[in-house]
Amino acid sequence: MEIIKRAEDLVGDNFIGVFDRGYDDNKIIHYMSRHKIVIKLEDKRNLIFKGKRHSVEEISKGRKGKIKMKALFDDNEEKELIISYTKTKFPYYKKEYTLVIVYGLSEDHLMKLLTNIEYAEKEDAIKIVRLYLSRWRIEEHFRGKKQEYDFENMRVKINDLQYTLDIWQC
């Protein structure tokens, strides 16, 4: 929450928060509902769909995608994705959200995104998926750089660094 509040201080109130499933948290979703958000959901998340409580996984399995889009990935592999979306609510909020389901990224798992971005046509659902895929590309880029430069194994002690800098200044 502290990091989100710092980001708000930097960019103001007019932004779209795009979050991975690690942010599928009631407090974060409630806090961020005043902004536009796109959050990847966990399968176990429960939502109200057609007046009844269901897991996101159950809702997703009962949908058929009708919207097609193409996405290009890092290895220049182009995939055809199929998108479905439906209105849903949280069991504890009255506010309506849209569940966007993406088929075609993995044979085993569907991608499930929750958003409060209003949509009027199918292109809006494509924009929501593109927003999330953009976040994903940024993460993939940083992961590649961390592996390339072996940042995970780099350790620096502040005291040793200060000592080294003092020697160089002499």
C-alpha angles and dihedrals in degrees: 000000000000092000091049091051091050090052089051090052090053101044103023127227100306105085143102115241113214113191138181121231090271086077094054090119128134094229094050094046091048092048094045094046089093087065131052109270142184115190129177107230132219115239091239093059111117122220136173110254122174090349096306135094114253137162116252088244092057093048091048095051091055095055130086119208118232103169116084127201137163123229129190118216134199096271089054089254112148116209129190109227126196119210133201128177138186139174117258142161138214116252090240102038130065092208116108122232134183121241110209115196121198122200124191105045094094134008092223104040137039121214112239119196127185119206141169092200109124116238132197103176142014093270088067090060088051090051090053091052091046090052091056094043089052090057089048092053092052090052091048090051092053092045089054092050092048090053094043094052095031092235092160091068096042113108126179127188113210094216093051091046092051090049091051092049091050091053092049091051092055 
